Amino acid sequence: MMETQGIMNIEEEAETVDTANKSHQPLRTPAVAPSPRSTEKPQTTRSEVAFDVQNLCCWFGAHQALYDVTLRIPARSVTAIIGPSGCGKSTFLRALNRMHEIVRGARLQGVVRLRGQDIYAPGLDPTIVRRRVGMVFQKSNPFPTMSIAENVTVGLRLNGLRDRDVLTERMEKALRMAALWDEVKDHLDRAGVSLSGGQQQRLCIARALAVQPEVLLMDEPASALDPISTMKIEELIQQLKKDYTIVTVTHNMQQAARCSDYTAFLYMGRLIEFDKTETIFTNPGNKQTEDYVTGRFG
């Protein structure tokens, strides 16, 4: 367990520190206050909710990145987090699997429940939370010294799984779910970094899926990819939502409109509006939301 957490933290800390340094500008209250429906809609019953986030505030030292964010993320759906750079999107995403706390000086206030369980409850091992809530970063990061097969099964092996037949079965299943199996099945012993950029990102998705999480977080998973690879990632997201809750950060408004069922708009660390994606893009309840999705600012 400790070995797993140590290896994961090396990778996670490098990604998280970069996020923490993105913006140190003082926050100010949005010109238009968040509409009431930003926390009241969409209506979901308790059994349908994956994440129940209440009054979430996050800091990096003295810098406050999120202010009283409250929303309920529906299960087995795709929720897109949109907003200009530095508005707290990645911070919010990382708070959902306890990666925010990895940064030195970071702290958090509020409640984050996953299927009714407080993931910040005293005594709860963060490694267990991160098993339940997988993460895919903006930049694909396969382990350079490992083969394609080893990259997929590394989390399983670090968690003590040694049965070769089970490892092989889980590897193939994860690669199939990531729509990569047919492309790599004949050269699984090649280095993971030998794949193309889009294939590497799907390999990282397979790695996250191999440990069978309940939720998959994606921080701009297609921002560095070409249009064809981006389309494959978007198609994959649509397939995965049948079995997983997916929360993704994106700067691409067209992508958010195409891929997500629900959209949350953040601005200057505050949740401005949260609703069904169709509503956000066609009939938002807040002028700031309308201005952002139509390109008037941001």
HUUR-V252812 format. One record per residue. BURIAL is 1 if it has 9 or more other ideal C-beta (glycine too) atoms within 8 Angstrom, else 0. D_FIRST is the distance of its C-alpha to the first C-alpha in Angstrom with 2 decimals. Layout:
BURIAL&D_FIRST, BURIAL&D_FIRST
This chain:
0&0.00, 0&3.79, 0&5.42, 1&5.18, 1&6.35, 0&8.66, 1&10.24, 1&10.74, 1&12.21, 0&14.65, 1&16.05, 1&16.10, 1&17.69, 0&20.43, 1&21.30, 1&21.26, 1&23.41, 0&25.95, 1&26.20, 1&26.63, 0&29.52, 0&31.41, 0&33.67, 0&34.80, 0&38.05, 0&38.99, 0&38.60, 0&41.66, 0&42.39, 1&43.22, 0&46.94, 0&46.58, 0&44.48, 1&41.93, 1&43.68, 0&42.95, 1&41.65, 1&38.75, 1&36.87, 0&38.98, 0&38.80, 0&37.76, 0&38.19, 0&35.26, 0&34.62, 0&31.41, 0&30.36, 0&30.84, 1&28.79, 1&25.29, 1&25.03, 1&27.25, 1&27.42, 1&29.69, 1&31.16, 1&28.34, 1&29.08, 1&27.10, 1&27.97, 1&27.34, 0&28.91, 0&32.41, 0&32.42, 1&31.96, 1&30.75, 1&30.85, 0&33.35, 1&33.04, 1&31.80, 1&32.13, 1&31.82, 0&30.54, 1&29.09, 1&30.21, 1&27.91, 1&28.40, 1&30.38, 1&30.30, 1&30.60, 1&31.72, 1&31.43, 1&34.50, 1&36.19, 0&37.36, 0&35.21, 0&33.71, 1&34.05, 1&30.38, 1&29.35, 1&26.16, 1&25.32, 1&25.74, 1&23.59, 1&20.65, 1&21.10, 1&20.38, 1&16.64, 1&16.17, 1&16.64, 1&19.84, 1&18.29, 1&16.81, 1&20.44, 0&21.81, 0&24.44, 1&23.49, 0&23.81, 1&24.32, 0&26.61, 1&27.17, 1&25.38, 1&23.27, 1&22.89, 1&21.28, 0&23.24, 0&24.32, 0&21.00, 0&20.77, 1&17.66, 0&18.32, 0&18.75, 0&17.97, 0&14.77, 1&13.20, 0&9.69, 1&10.65, 1&7.70, 0&9.23, 1&12.53, 1&11.99, 1&11.23, 1&14.50, 1&16.29, 1&16.33, 1&18.15, 1&20.85, 1&22.44, 0&26.13, 0&25.95, 1&24.47, 0&21.75, 1&21.01, 1&19.37, 0&22.64, 0&21.87, 1&20.60, 1&22.92, 1&23.32, 1&21.59, 1&18.62, 1&18.31, 1&18.11, 1&15.61, 1&13.19, 1&10.69, 1&11.25, 1&10.95, 1&7.68, 1&6.45, 0&8.54, 1&11.93, 0&14.65, 0&17.85, 0&20.07, 0&22.27, 0&19.62, 1&18.15, 0&21.77, 0&22.61, 1&19.81, 1&20.67, 1&24.34, 1&23.92, 1&21.98, 1&24.61, 1&27.37, 1&26.13, 1&26.06, 1&29.62, 1&28.84, 1&28.98, 0&32.75, 0&32.67, 1&30.09, 1&30.15, 0&32.52, 0&30.62, 1&26.89, 0&26.66, 1&27.99, 1&26.01, 1&24.57, 0&26.53, 0&29.72, 1&29.86, 0&31.99, 1&30.73, 1&30.85, 1&29.16, 1&26.34, 1&25.80, 1&25.80, 1&23.34, 1&20.94, 1&21.72, 1&21.03, 1&17.59, 1&16.88, 1&18.57, 1&16.86, 1&13.78, 0&16.60, 1&16.48, 1&19.27, 1&20.40, 1&20.94, 1&21.80, 1&24.11, 1&25.41, 1&28.78, 1&27.56, 1&31.10, 1&32.64, 0&32.66, 1&33.80, 0&37.30, 0&39.00, 0&38.41, 1&34.65, 1&34.59, 0&36.44, 1&33.92, 1&31.02, 1&33.16, 1&34.00, 1&30.38, 1&29.60, 1&32.43, 1&31.16, 1&27.58, 1&28.78, 0&29.98, 0&26.46, 1&24.49, 1&25.11, 1&25.57, 1&26.08, 1&27.51, 1&29.06, 1&32.28, 0&35.37, 0&37.31, 1&39.44, 0&40.60, 1&37.08, 1&36.17, 1&39.37, 0&38.78, 1&35.14, 1&34.32, 1&35.41, 1&34.94, 1&35.20, 1&34.38, 1&36.46, 1&35.22, 1&37.61, 1&37.18, 1&34.03, 1&35.66, 1&35.54, 1&39.08, 1&39.02, 1&36.82, 1&38.45, 1&38.84, 1&39.01, 0&42.57, 1&43.64, 1&42.00, 1&43.78, 0&47.08, 0&47.73, 1&45.43, 1&46.23, 1&45.93, 0&48.08, 1&45.26, 1&43.30, 1&46.45, 1&47.09, 1&43.62, 1&43.41, 0&47.00, 0&46.37, 0&48.55, 0&45.87, 0&42.37
